[in-house]
């Protein structure tokens, strides 16, 4: 497993998030979803697959920066998906 945390900005991605998360299993150490307060089941699906979900209504760039600076990231590398 690579020393990598994946950050995924999302909004209402219930149709795609499972496949995305499963494709990262075994490659990254952590997955953090920076969710823009989705109104579908994105959060629930992601959490059920082990992702950490942080919800915010900030802009894409602001959410990405919050994710990158999050104290839960202890890996050497961060990958934006």
C-alpha positions as a LaTeX table, in Angstrom:
\begin{tabular}{lrrr}
\hline
Residue & $x$ (\AA) & $y$ (\AA) & $z$ (\AA) \\
\hline
Unk1 & 0.00 & 0.00 & 0.00 \\
Unk2 & 1.33 & 3.42 & $-0.95$ \\
Unk3 & 1.93 & 6.10 & 1.68 \\
Unk4 & $-0.91$ & 8.17 & 0.16 \\
Unk5 & $-4.16$ & 9.81 & 1.27 \\
Unk6 & $-6.80$ & 10.37 & $-1.42$ \\
Unk7 & $-8.94$ & 13.49 & $-1.20$ \\
Unk8 & $-12.15$ & 13.43 & $-3.20$ \\
Unk9 & $-14.30$ & 16.58 & $-3.52$ \\
Unk10 & $-17.91$ & 15.48 & $-4.01$ \\
Unk11 & $-21.48$ & 16.63 & $-4.43$ \\
Unk12 & $-24.35$ & 14.18 & $-5.01$ \\
Unk13 & $-22.17$ & 11.36 & $-6.32$ \\
Unk14 & $-24.14$ & 8.38 & $-5.02$ \\
Unk15 & $-24.14$ & 6.80 & $-8.48$ \\
Unk16 & $-20.35$ & 6.91 & $-8.83$ \\
Unk17 & $-18.76$ & 7.06 & $-5.38$ \\
Unk18 & $-18.78$ & 3.32 & $-4.63$ \\
Unk19 & $-16.84$ & 2.43 & $-7.78$ \\
Unk20 & $-14.40$ & 5.28 & $-7.16$ \\
Unk21 & $-13.73$ & 4.23 & $-3.56$ \\
Unk22 & $-13.40$ & 0.55 & $-4.39$ \\
Unk23 & $-10.84$ & 1.37 & $-7.08$ \\
Unk24 & $-8.66$ & 3.02 & $-4.41$ \\
Unk25 & $-8.81$ & 0.17 & $-1.87$ \\
Unk26 & $-5.42$ & $-1.44$ & $-1.42$ \\
Unk27 & $-3.63$ & 1.54 & $-2.96$ \\
Unk28 & $-4.18$ & 4.43 & $-0.54$ \\
Unk29 & $-3.99$ & 4.43 & 3.25 \\
Unk30 & $-6.87$ & 6.87 & 3.78 \\
Unk31 & $-9.70$ & 8.32 & 1.77 \\
Unk32 & $-11.16$ & 11.68 & 2.72 \\
Unk33 & $-14.30$ & 12.95 & 0.99 \\
Unk34 & $-14.67$ & 16.72 & 1.02 \\
Unk35 & $-18.41$ & 16.75 & 0.45 \\
Unk36 & $-20.37$ & 19.86 & $-0.52$ \\
Unk37 & $-23.36$ & 18.89 & 1.68 \\
Unk38 & $-24.74$ & 16.31 & $-0.72$ \\
Unk39 & $-28.49$ & 15.74 & $-0.57$ \\
Unk40 & $-28.29$ & 12.13 & $-1.76$ \\
Unk41 & $-26.62$ & 9.10 & $-0.12$ \\
Unk42 & $-23.03$ & 10.03 & $-1.01$ \\
Unk43 & $-22.00$ & 10.46 & 2.63 \\
Unk44 & $-23.58$ & 7.20 & 3.82 \\
Unk45 & $-22.10$ & 5.15 & 0.98 \\
Unk46 & $-18.63$ & 6.61 & 1.51 \\
Unk47 & $-18.69$ & 6.05 & 5.26 \\
Unk48 & $-19.89$ & 2.47 & 4.80 \\
Unk49 & $-16.79$ & 1.86 & 2.66 \\
Unk50 & $-14.42$ & 3.34 & 5.24 \\
Unk51 & $-13.97$ & 6.87 & 3.92 \\
Unk52 & $-13.77$ & 9.86 & 6.22 \\
Unk53 & $-16.42$ & 12.41 & 5.19 \\
Unk54 & $-16.05$ & 16.10 & 5.93 \\
Unk55 & $-19.02$ & 18.21 & 4.89 \\
Unk56 & $-18.73$ & 21.86 & 3.98 \\
Unk57 & $-20.49$ & 24.34 & 1.73 \\
Unk58 & $-17.26$ & 26.12 & 0.84 \\
Unk59 & $-15.96$ & 26.37 & $-2.72$ \\
Unk60 & $-14.13$ & 23.50 & $-4.44$ \\
Unk61 & $-10.75$ & 25.15 & $-3.86$ \\
Unk62 & $-11.50$ & 25.90 & $-0.20$ \\
Unk63 & $-12.69$ & 22.33 & 0.44 \\
Unk64 & $-9.59$ & 20.93 & $-1.24$ \\
Unk65 & $-7.34$ & 23.10 & 0.93 \\
Unk66 & $-9.20$ & 22.08 & 4.08 \\
Unk67 & $-8.69$ & 18.45 & 3.12 \\
Unk68 & $-5.00$ & 18.85 & 2.39 \\
Unk69 & $-4.39$ & 20.56 & 5.72 \\
Unk70 & $-6.56$ & 18.16 & 7.74 \\
Unk71 & $-4.78$ & 16.72 & 10.81 \\
Unk72 & $-5.95$ & 13.19 & 9.91 \\
Unk73 & $-3.52$ & 13.19 & 7.00 \\
Unk74 & $-0.37$ & 11.51 & 8.22 \\
Unk75 & 0.83 & 10.12 & 4.90 \\
Unk76 & 3.75 & 11.42 & 2.88 \\
Unk77 & 1.62 & 12.05 & $-0.19$ \\
Unk78 & $-1.84$ & 13.46 & $-0.90$ \\
Unk79 & $-3.69$ & 12.69 & $-4.12$ \\
Unk80 & $-6.67$ & 14.70 & $-5.36$ \\
Unk81 & $-9.20$ & 12.54 & $-7.20$ \\
\hline
\end{tabular}
